[in-house]
Amino acid sequence: MLQRDVTVNNVGGLHARPATFFIQKANSYKCSIWVIKDERRVNAKSLLGVLSIGIAQGMTITLVADGEDEAEALEGLETLIKTGLTDLI
């Protein structure tokens, strides 16, 4: 199991459209992936889960992955958050 802290910098945070791209990316990996914000932990492959924790600009979230492609998953999701989501809003 690996985990990584990532700060969401895009203006809209992970609102509906960027969250959709995030969960699509998460679903492309075989491992289990969670997003932790404060004390809440949700399945990163669930749109309702990700939206329910209200990730706004400037918030730091923890990504946790467990499984055969966990390192690849964390790298891909961190890259998406740091670069790709800024183009989606």
C-alpha positions in Angstrom: 0.0 0.0 0.0 1.3 3.4 -1.0 0.0 6.9 -0.2 0.8 10.4 -1.4 -0.4 13.9 -0.5 -1.5 16.1 -3.4 -2.7 19.7 -3.3 -5.5 20.6 -5.7 -4.7 23.9 -7.3 -7.3 24.4 -10.0 -9.9 27.0 -9.5 -12.9 24.7 -9.3 -11.3 22.0 -7.2 -12.8 18.6 -8.0 -16.3 19.7 -8.9 -18.4 17.5 -11.3 -16.5 17.7 -14.5 -12.9 17.4 -13.2 -14.1 14.7 -10.7 -15.5 12.7 -13.6 -12.1 12.7 -15.4 -10.4 11.9 -12.1 -12.6 8.8 -11.4 -12.3 7.7 -15.0 -8.5 7.7 -14.6 -8.8 5.9 -11.3 -10.9 3.2 -12.9 -8.2 2.6 -15.5 -6.1 1.0 -12.7 -6.6 -2.5 -11.2 -5.6 -1.5 -7.7 -8.0 -0.2 -5.0 -7.7 3.6 -4.6 -9.0 5.9 -1.9 -9.1 9.7 -1.4 -8.7 10.9 2.1 -9.7 14.5 3.1 -9.7 15.3 6.8 -11.1 12.2 8.5 -13.2 11.0 5.5 -12.0 8.2 3.2 -13.9 7.5 -0.1 -13.4 5.2 -3.0 -11.6 7.2 -5.7 -13.5 5.1 -8.3 -16.9 6.5 -7.1 -18.1 9.8 -8.5 -20.5 10.3 -5.7 -17.8 9.5 -3.1 -15.4 12.0 -4.6 -18.0 14.7 -4.9 -19.3 14.1 -1.4 -16.1 15.2 0.3 -16.1 18.6 -1.3 -12.5 19.1 -2.6 -11.9 22.8 -3.3 -9.0 24.7 -4.6 -6.0 24.7 -2.3 -7.0 21.6 -0.3 -4.5 18.9 0.2 -5.9 15.3 -0.2 -4.2 12.0 0.4 -4.3 9.4 -2.3 -4.0 5.8 -1.2 -3.5 2.9 -3.5 -3.2 -0.8 -2.8 -2.6 -3.5 -5.5 -0.5 -4.6 -8.3 -0.3 -1.2 -10.1 -0.4 1.0 -7.1 2.7 3.1 -7.9 1.5 3.7 -11.4 -1.9 4.7 -10.2 -0.6 7.3 -7.7 1.7 8.7 -10.3 -1.0 9.0 -12.9 -3.6 10.5 -10.6 -1.1 13.0 -9.1 -0.1 14.1 -12.6 -3.7 14.5 -13.6 -4.4 16.7 -10.5 -1.3 18.8 -10.9 -1.6 19.3 -14.7 -4.7 18.0 -16.4 -7.5 19.3 -14.2 -6.5 22.9 -14.8 -7.4 22.5 -18.5 -10.8 20.9 -17.7 -12.6 23.8 -16.0 
